[in-house]
Every structure is written in C-alpha cells, then in structure tokens.
Amino acid sequence: MSRRTEPLAKNIEFIGFDDLNGKPGFQMAMQKVGDKYYLYTASFRHNGWNILDVTDPTHPRNVKWMEGPWLSDDLHDGQSTPKIQIADGIMVTAHGGTMKELHGTDPGLPFWGGIMIWDVRTDPENPILLSKFECKGGAGVHRFFYNGGRYIYVTGSCEGFNGFILRIVDIKDPKNPVEVGRWWTSEQYLNDKISVGVARYGSAESLSAPFLHSLTVKDDIAYLAYANKGFIMLDVKDKTQPKMISCLPLNPPFGGGSAGAPVHSALRLGDRPYVVVSTEGERPRYFCNEATEGLFKKIVTQPMNILGIVEITDMKHPSLISIFPYPEVPEGYTHGTNFNIVDGVRVPFGPHNIFDAFGPDVYEKRDDRVYCCYFGAGLRIYDVSDPYVPKEIAYFMPPDPEKDLFNNSTGDLLPGSKVAITEDVLVDDRGYIYVDTFQDGLYILRCTV
C-alpha cells in the first residue's frame, strides 16, 4: 500500500477546505439568510453539528461545533446525529443509537431516538430547539425527508415494528409535532407474531430484513428505498392513509452481502419520468483478510451494487432501464486496479449518498446531472440527459487521511487500508459542491464542465 497524499480529479476545481473541528461530517444541509450561505453538517460518529458560513467558499468560516443533547449527564457516548435537513427556516435533525461495527462504541449504550425541530431563521448561527418527536422501539431515526411545508417524512423506529418504517409527522405547529400517518411492510409488524423481537440495529439479521432506509417526496408521491423489498412508490396525498402504487424488487440480485443498506436511495429527476435508485456499498476500511467472523469478515462472494435509473412513465409498472458505468480508476490511484479489491482485500464496493436535496432555493436546480459519493471511489458526477446512457463526466478523490479521527477502545475498528472515503454531497445554486469525508474534513469544489 502507498498512501496517496494528493487528490485525484477530473473536470473538478478545488475551491476550499474546512477540518470540521476534527469531527467528520455525515449528511449536510444548507440555507441562505440574506446574502449569506450557511452549511450545517451532521456527524458520522459524534453527537452534534458543525455550522459553517460558506458565503466565501474559498475561505469557509467555521462558526462552531454545536454539541447535541445527551440522554444522560453522566455518559457522553452512544448517541448519533446522522441526518439533517433545512427548509423554511426550520432545521430537522435525526437522533438515534450508534453501532459497535461502524462507530466503535460499546453495545447497549443508552440513547434518545427521534427527530428534533429547530428554529434557524431567527439566528442561523445559534439554532433554537422548538420541539422533539420521539421514535421508540428500535434505533431511533436514521434519515427523513423535509424540503419545506407542513410534513416531515421520517424513517424511524416504532414500538411493535421491526426496523425503520415511514412515519409522517405534521409540524403545522413546529412546537407540537404530531404523527398523522405511517406505512410499513407486513413482515415488519410484530404485534401479531409470537416470540418475535426487534433485531439489533446493524446486525446481519436486521440488514437482511425489510426496512425503510430513505425516501424523497414530490407532488404527493413518495419514492422509497426499501431495503430487502425494493423501490416502492406510495401515494401520500392523504397523509393519514398512504397507499402503495408499486414495488420494483432490486435485491436480490443487487445489494446485500457484506454491504450496507440493500436499497439505499431513490430520487425523482425533476419532472422527468425517471428515478435514480441505488444499493449501498460499504467503507473499505472495515475489511481485512484476517477477519473470520462478524459483519465485516473476509468476503468470499459479494453481490454487485448499483446506481441505476428507473422509468416511471407507468407508475404501476416501473422498469429499470439503465445502470451507471463503473467509476473510472484514475492514473495515480495507489490501491489497486479497481475499487472492488483494495490493496489485496475484497470489499463490497458500491455507491453511497447522492445529492437528493431539492425544494429550497439554496440548492442547484437541474435534472440532467447526478452527484454521488462512491465511498472509496470519491465523488462522481454523471450526465443523465440521456437516461439510457448515463455518462461519468467528473470525479474528485480526496487524499488519503493522515490519521484516524475516531476509533474503538482497542484501536482496531478500521483494520483495512487507510484510503480516502467520501460520505455526502450537496450542490448550491452558485454551482459550488460540498463533499464531506469519513476521516477528514469538508472539501468545496466546482465542476468545470
């Protein structure tokens, strides 16, 4: 292995960088207040958020690290804040438990699960907590969708159910959120089953059972990435009674194995009759050839993960019409000839987060490009003007990190090669691209094509 000290890029200009106070970001959100641009990062491992003023993206100003609430004053570990979205001056944050496999924390640590609703209109640099909506019965909340208005579509746990389900929360009064509807698959309902409990979050059992991983909503249609079920569309015009329109199975054959969510993301391409869908890979740093047990044991065989386009001209009969090309392996990549085998270790390669925020004016408005953080393959940008032939047009791979910003108590959470890993991506209305990383900071970029 040879540590790569310089970024690798194609049709990408480097603009700026912030170290995020040594607390790596996860998912991000933005808002404009007057003539200022603010970026808020959730965290992969830590409990809290970085707040940045990126009005001048060449010199981002880190306003502060804002510590998240703890369940106990005596124990400050085991709480996660992975997801964040902002619209209409409202910031919504996800709260849940951590995983020993991903975060290196001890199993069974107490945590609070749900969403918190904040006012960021009054003072964008100092969010004001308005209310909480609790999700008991599991791991709390991993993701949700909110792009303004009255309703938050929560991917949350719920007592009597196994895995995340859809919970629709009305915030007409943001100080008093109220659940008005929910939807789940029949396999998840536990109250009519004998001696069946909730699978531990992050276990092989939980990853192989149905659960809602993420969704987007447009024009009263919800586009659901439903792990171990497929790509599901719901009619949510009546929030109290969501109705399934169709389900397109995706895993198998794609996804699963040693990777993350077997169906990860679903994003409608503007008003075009197409939806980008994905199955999740995993971070290569968790894998080594010496591991013989556990979630990240040495891989013998692994299904393919995809980024693809589904046509929904007939919503009752959606069709997978294309799969994005394998990311280009650039000259100067020092860990092998492809991204499936990293320094001699087979890993579950595949995509992660796509830029799926829309609605607020702060975000780029176009339906002919897809931005995807591909874990060890970095940021990848695709031209999807022809949905049958997606084309990679640009990429950015950060340098390999110098050190680990978090680990477990025994220092062996990440036995694999110390490769750079990208996590999430946003694009603002000026064309600036924001990418955060697994063990590094925030990169600000611009695509030159």
N, C-alpha and C positions, 0 to 999 in steps of 0.2 A: 504493500500500500504506500502511496505517496500523497501526503497532504497537499491539497490544491490551495494556494494562497491568493490566487487572483480569480475574479468572477469570469464566467464564460457567457457570452452574449451574442445574439444575432438580431439586428434591427432594433436594438434597445439602447437607450441613452441613460446613463446613471445620473441622477439628479441630487439625491441627498440620502442621509442615513441618521438613525437615532438608535441608541442602545437599549431603549425602553427600561432604563434603570436596572438592567440585569434580570428582568422578569419577562421572559419571552411571551409574545402575544399569541393569541389564537384567532378568534374571529373579530372583525372590526366593523365600525360604523362611523358615519360622518354626518355633519350638519354645517350649514352656512348660517352665520349670525352677522347681519350687516355685511361688511366687506371681509369678514374673517372666515377662514375654513378651519374647522375643528375635527380631529380624528380621535376616536376612542378605541382602545384595544382591550378586548377581554384577555384572559390568560389561560395558557395550557395547564400550568402547574400551580400557579399562585392564586390566592384569593383576592381579587381586586382588578383594577383597571388603570392603564396609562391614559392620560389626557394630553393631547398634543395640539398646538397651534401650528397648522401647516399652510398658513397663508402664503408664506415664502417657502416653497418646498425645498429650496436649496439649503435653507437653514431652519429646519423644523425646531420649534421651541417646545421642549417637554415641560408642560405646565406642572405635572406632578404624577406620582403614583398614588392612587386612591385605594386604600385598603378596604376590602369588602367586610361586611358584618360577619362575626363569628357566632356559632351556636353557644360557645362557652368561653368565658373569660380565661379559663384555666388551660384550654387546649386550642392552639392555633395551628391545626393541620387537619387534612381530610375534607376540606371544603373547596369546591371548584366553582369557577365563574367562566364557563367556556363560550357563551354566546351573548351577543349584544346587538341591538338594532335601535335606530333613532329615526323618528319622523314626527312632524307637527309639534316639535318642542318636547316630545316625550321620549325618554330613554327606557328601554326594557332590557333587563339583564336576567340571564339564566343562572340558576344555582342548583348544585347537586353534589353528589359524593365523588371522591376520587377512586382510582383503581390502582391496586398494587402493581399490576402488569404494566400500565402506561405511566403512572406517576411516581411509583416507588414508595407509596405510602403504606402504612400498616393496614391490613384489612379490618373492617369493623369500626373505623373511627366515626364518631357522630358527625352529622351534617344537617343542614336545613335544605330542603328541596322545594323549588318553586320558581316563580318569577318575581322580580321587584320592579316597581314602576317609579320613575324619577322625573322630576321637572328639570330640564336642561335649557329651557327658554329664558328663565329669569336670570340665571348666571351660568353660562356654558362651562365655566371652569370649576364650578362647585355645584354638582348635582344635588338636588333636594329630594330625599325619599318621600314619596307620596303614599305608597301602599305596597302590600305583599299579597300574592296569591299562592297558597301552599299546594304542593303536589306530593301527597304521602304515598306509601305503599311500594316504594322502589327507590330508584336512583335519583329522583327529583326531576329536573329538567335539563336536557342536553341542548336542544335547539327550539326555535319557534319562528314564526313569520309575522312581521309587523312592518307595514310600509305606510302607516298613517290611518287615520279614521278611528272607528269605534271598536274594532275587534282585533284581538291577538289570537293567533292560531298556534297553540302550544303543543310541542312534542314532549309530553310529560308522563310521569308515572301516576297511577291511580289505584287506590285500595280496591282489591277484588280483581285486578288485572295483572297479567304478566307482561313486562316490557312496556315501552312507551306507546301511548295511544294519542289520538287527537283530542284536545280539549279546547273548545272555543270560549274565549273569555271576553266579556263585554266591559269596556272601560269608558262608557259614556260619562260616568263619574270616575276619573282616574284614582280618586281616593277610596273608591269602593268597588274593586273589580268583582265581577260576578260571572260564574260559568253558566253558559246558556245552551251548550250543546257538546256532544262528544261522539266519536266514531272509533271503532276498533274492529279487528277481525275476530271471528268466533273462537279461534284457538286461544286467544288471549284472555277470554273471560273465565275466571276461576270459580265464581260463586256456585256454579252447578257441577263442579268436579270434586271428586273425593281425594283427599290427601295430596293435593297439589299446591305447592308453594311457589313463591316468586324466585326465579333463578337469579343468582348473584350477578350483578352488573359486570360485564367484561369477561364472564366465564364462557367457555366453549358452548355450554348449554344455552346461555342467553343469546349468543351470537347466531345460533342455528335455529332459533325460534322466531316467529313473526314479531316485528316491532316497527313502529314508525320512526324513521331516522330523521327525515326533514321534509319540508314542503314549501311551495310557493303558491300564492293565490292571486288570480287575475280574473276580473269580471265574473265573480261568484263561482268560478271553477277552481278547485284545489287540486294541485298536482303533487302527488305524494310519492316519495321514495320509501317504499315499504319493504324493509328487509325480509327476505325469505317468503315474500309474496310477489313483489314485482312493482311495476309502475302503475299506480292507481289514480284514477280521476274521480273526484267527488263533485256533485252539485251541492254548493253550500249557500244557495240563495236564501233558503230557510235555515238560519244558523242553528235552530233547535232540532232540525231533522236532516243532517247531511245524508245524501243518497249516492251510492256508488254508481258511476256511469260505466266504468270498465276497468279491467285489470290485465296488464300485459306481463306475463311471467318473464323474469330476467335471470333469476338464479334458482336452480341451475339453468343453463350451463355456465353462466358467468358468475364471478364473485364467490365468496365463501372461502373455505380452506383456512389458511392462516392469516387472511387479510382482515380488514375492518368491516364496516357495515356492508352486507352483501348487496344492498341497493342504497346508494348514498345521497344523490341529489336529483332534483327534477326542476327544470327551469323552462318556462314558455319563452320562445324567441319573439318577444314583442307581440304584434298582431298576426304574425305569420303562423300557419297551422303546423308548427313544429315545436317539439320539446326536447331539450338536451337532458339526457339521463346518464347516470354514472353508477358504477360499482367501485368500491373503495379498495385501494391498495393498502400498504402499511409502511411505516417508517423502517428503513433497512437497518437502523442502528440497534433494533431489538433482537436481531438474529445473528447466530453464530453456529458453526458446525458442531460445537461441543455440547450443545443443549439437547438432552434426550427426553425431556418431559416439559409439561406446561404449555401455555398458549403459544409461546414462541420457540418451540422445539425445532430441531433441524427439519427442513422441508424435504419431503420425499416427492410429493407431487402437489401442484397448486393450479387451480383454475385461472383462466385469463380474466383480467379486469378490463372494463371498457369505459370509454366516453363515447356516447352514441347519440343519434338523432332519431326521434320517434315522430312519425307523421300522424296528426290527429284530425285530418280533414273529416273523417268519420269517427267521432269520439267514442262510439260504441265498439269500434274495431281498430284500435291503434296498431301501427306497424313500425317495427324497427327498420329504417331504410338505409342507415349508414353507420359506420364505426370510424372514429377518428384515427389518423395514422399514428404509428408508433413514434414517440418523440425522437427527434434527431439526436444522435450521440455525437457531440461536437469534438473536433480535434482539440486536444488538451485535457479531455476527461481522463482522470488518472486511476479510475477504479475498475476498469474492465472495458469490454467491447459492447456491452448492452447494459440495461438497467435492471434486468432480472437476476443477474449474478454479479454481486458486488464484492470485489476482492476475494473471489472464490466461494462466496456464500450465496446460496439461492435465497431470494427474498420474494414476498408477494407483491410484485410491482403493480402499480396502477395509480389512477388519479385520486385527488383529494378534493379540496374545496374549489368550487367555481365562483366567479363573480355573479352572484344571484340577487343582488340588491337592486330594486327599482322602485320608482314612485317619487321619492323626494328629488327636488331639483338639483341637489348637490351631485348626483351620480350621472355618469355618461349615459346618453340615450342613443343606442344603436342596436340593431338586431342582426347585424352581419358579422359579429365577432364574438368569440368565446374565449374567456380568460380562465385558465385552470392552473392551480398549484399541484404539481405532479410529484409531491414528496421529493425523492432523491433526484428527479429529473428537472426540478426547478419550475419556474413559471413558464407556461407555454401559451402562446396566443394563436388562435385559429381564425381563418376566414371561412365563414359558413354562408356566404352569399349564395352558393350552390349547395343546398343541403345534402345532395347525394355525394358530393366530393369535398368534404372538409379538408382544408389545407393549413398546415402549420406555416406561419409567416414570421414568427419571432420567438425568442426564448431568452431567459436570464437564469443562470445558475450561480448563486452566491458562492463566495469562497468557503472552504470547509472551516468550521469553527475552531478556535484555538483551545477552548476549554468547555467543560460542561457547566451549565448554569443551574442544573438540578440533577439529583441522583437519588438512589435509595441509601439506606443506612449502611449497607455493606459495600457500596460503591460499584456494584455490578449490574445496575439496571440496564445499561447500554453496552453489551459486550461486542457489538458489531463495529464496523469501521466508522471512524468519525467523519462522516460525509455531511455535506450541507443538505438541509431539508426545508422546503418551503411549506407553509401551512395555509394561509388565506390571502385573498387578493381583493382589492377594491379599485375602482377607477372613477375619478371625479369628473365634473363637467368641463374641466380645463384640459383633460387628457392625461393627467398625472396618475400613475399606477402605484399602488401601495401594496407591498408584499412583506408579511412577517414570517419569521422562521422559528424552527424548533429549538435551537440552542444559540440563538443570535438575536439581532435586533430587527429593526424595520428598514427596508430599502424603499426608496422613492425613485421611480423610473419613468421614462416616456418611450413609447413605441414610435419609431421613426418612419414607419410605412403605413 
